[in-house]
Amino acid sequence: MRGYDENYTRKGDGMRIVIVEDEIAIRDGLEKMISAATEHTVIGACKNAMEGIAFIKENHPDLVITDIRMHGMDGLEMLENLKEQGVEIYSIIISGYAEFEYAKRALSVGAQEYLLKPVSVDALQETLERIENKHIESKFQFVKKPENYAREYFFGTKEEQSEAAKALKNIFKEEMGKIYGIIACYFGNLKKDDIKEMEYRLRSIKRQFRELEFLDAWEERISLRILIFKGQRKEILLFADSFDEMARYGYHKKEREIPLCMGTCETMEEWKDCFETVQKALLSYFTKDNYGLLRTEEFVEESTKELEYPIQAERRILLALETGNYQEMKAGLDEFLEQTISEEHGAEEIRYGAVKLITRMMDVAKEINRKAYESLQEKDYLKGVLTAYTRTEMYEILMKYGDEICDRRMKEGISNYTINRTLEYIRIHYKEGISLEKTAEVLNITPEYLSMLFKREMGMNFSVFLKKFRISHAKRLLKTTDMKIYEVAQECGYSNSNYFTKVFKEVTGISPAEYR
């Protein structure tokens, strides 16, 4: 462990950071990036989780940056340990691409950010800036209003939760014959004007239910609003009906999804369990056809039908990415989500399916658009898949990958009618024995002209593009089907399996059997 003197000269008023990472090259690299490119101070660097826990408890840094995987106790276990001990600290998890289960656990233990390796200076700067803004805001929350206590009760450390529970018992006292309602609302997909309109309508509804007592809490980090209210059961249910009507109005009139869920409980001691159930139900909102207020009693945690991954829709999407067919890619995503998002399937299964698709899309990007691949690795879209509350959000996240890989702006820039027809011809006939000459004949132009035009617009000659296109498709089939190698060869336009093996090895460096 390397610690630093508290009198260490700081470059500004930034955060005090500790790095917990077992790989010395990454540990030193992060420290150098932070020192050279930000106003923050690294006050310690630890080589394992146990050293990290001891250092954090002794020195109280503002932020810990840790690896999701380390020898012995990993970064997530360290954060879980600190959380159990009531230690409050901002955290950034760094990891390899698309580790779905790890990313899900990172969010569950309160990690604020999830960075993908290799960590770039720009990505690190943007992430630190977001956390610093939250850190600055938290410094001004000294005045304990009822809503502050409510937020701490649900999201604070053990010490804060205990203090908040005592205060709330005096503020929101239990009364004979009255119960509590808890509504959670996700507002991350709403514009400011939408939120203002919703607030106006909510105030109007509240005025109709003066017998009820209300308490609001906003948790900006996860874009959740919690509305707690107390009253007679009949009034609680009537209020819920009015809230449901407001949500349905917002969807049908404004075409906006407002994920809302409500639960009820008898005592304050049940608030936590009630909220946890509400939050779980809310995360399954995008699987429902109900665009109003979801009730916890309607929530079924387990899926009723196993998700059959839509492999044909996936192939349609990947093929469209390879040919730059933007409209076909969009249609493929529509088909993919139509086949996966359903009340019959569990939300976790659907999220896992989306991550699987993204992994396949990134495989294509690595081959055909390295710039997009590297750019997408730096972006925090994976976290969005894990926390998406609406179908629109899920679609938009997948479209971000599609937009960048397909390189929409570049493809739209290829206004040349002949090249667009050529790409479409390859997409449809790649399984056949096509050639530059045959394609030119179909397009009614000379092979020499098509060759010159294709190289100018696509940056490679026709035969190289066709070979890469076929081998890319072959790699998918080898990974996702149990087809024999000669069948894969035929499916990709090679009648001779030995020649196919030779070309495959030329492109990838290994044989089809080794790749599988």
Beta strands, then each sheet from edge to edge (+ up, - down):
strand 1: 2-3
strand 2: 16-20
strand 3: 41-46
strand 4: 63-67
strand 5: 90-95
strand 6: 113-116
strand 7: 179-186
strand 8: 213-219
strand 9: 224-231
strand 10: 260-265
strand 11: 293-295
sheet 1: 1+ 3- 2- 4- 5- 6-
sheet 2: 8+ 9- 7+ 10- 11-
end
